[in-house]
Amino acid sequence: MKRVNRNPFLVGGSIFVVGVVLGMVAGTISGILFAPQSGEDTREYLRTQADELGEAITGTGQDIIETGRRQVSTVLQQGHEAVDHACAAVKSVNTKVA
């Protein structure tokens, strides 16, 4: 039986995304608490960071989706190969019996 290698980023993909989001939130909060800026500058900074966070989450989500698609394609191909191999084995047994 073939051993299937598991991609730790795919298996724990949701954990990775949560870690990235929490890290960005922690960084933003730290920036607010320790920034020597005016309220208006801070709000502009937060808007920029929120936009970048949205783009990062979207990009990470798209990467996870694409990885999943590739994995599904690989598994389907391996399944087709296994079925073809099984059919060939059955035909080989049938020709020997007959």
C-alpha positions in Angstrom: 0.0 0.0 0.0 1.3 3.4 -0.9 2.0 5.8 2.0 0.4 9.3 1.6 2.6 12.2 2.6 0.6 14.8 4.5 1.4 18.5 4.0 1.5 20.1 7.5 0.5 23.5 6.1 -2.6 21.9 4.5 -3.6 19.7 7.5 -3.0 22.6 9.9 -3.9 25.3 7.5 -6.6 26.8 9.7 -4.2 26.9 12.6 -1.7 28.7 10.5 -4.2 31.3 9.4 -5.4 31.9 12.9 -1.8 32.4 14.0 -1.2 34.9 11.3 -4.3 36.8 12.1 -3.6 36.8 15.9 0.0 38.0 15.2 -1.3 40.9 13.1 -3.8 41.9 15.7 -1.2 41.8 18.5 1.1 43.9 16.4 -1.6 46.4 15.7 -2.5 46.7 19.3 1.1 47.1 20.3 1.5 49.8 17.7 -1.5 51.7 19.0 -0.3 51.5 22.7 3.3 52.6 22.0 2.9 54.9 19.1 3.7 58.6 19.8 1.2 59.8 17.1 -1.9 62.0 17.1 -5.3 60.4 17.0 -5.8 61.3 13.4 -2.5 59.8 12.4 -3.3 56.7 14.4 -6.7 56.3 12.7 -5.1 56.6 9.3 -2.5 54.0 10.3 -5.3 51.7 11.5 -7.1 52.0 8.2 -4.0 51.2 6.3 -3.3 48.2 8.5 -6.9 46.9 8.2 -6.6 47.1 4.4 -3.3 45.2 4.4 -4.7 42.6 6.8 -7.7 42.1 4.5 -5.4 41.6 1.5 -3.2 39.2 3.5 -6.1 37.1 4.6 -7.5 37.0 1.1 -4.1 36.0 -0.3 -3.6 33.3 2.3 -7.1 32.0 1.7 -6.5 31.8 -2.0 -3.2 29.9 -1.4 -5.0 27.4 0.9 -7.7 26.9 -1.7 -5.2 26.4 -4.5 -3.2 23.9 -2.4 -6.4 22.0 -1.7 -7.2 21.8 -5.3 -3.8 20.5 -6.2 -4.1 17.9 -3.4 -7.5 16.8 -4.6 -6.3 16.5 -8.2 -3.3 14.3 -7.0 -5.6 12.1 -4.9 -8.0 11.6 -7.9 -5.1 10.8 -10.2 -3.8 8.2 -7.7 -7.3 6.8 -7.4 -7.6 6.4 -11.2 -4.2 4.7 -11.3 -5.2 2.3 -8.5 -8.5 1.4 -10.3 -6.6 0.8 -13.6 -4.1 -1.4 -11.8 -6.9 -3.4 -10.1 -8.7 -3.8 -13.4 -5.5 -5.0 -15.1 -5.0 -7.5 -12.2 -8.5 -8.8 -12.5 -8.2 -9.2 -16.3 -4.9 -11.0 -15.8 -6.5 -13.5 -13.3 -9.5 -14.0 -15.6 -7.2 -14.9 -18.6 -5.3 -17.4 -16.5 -8.5 -19.1 -15.3 -10.1 -19.3 -18.7 
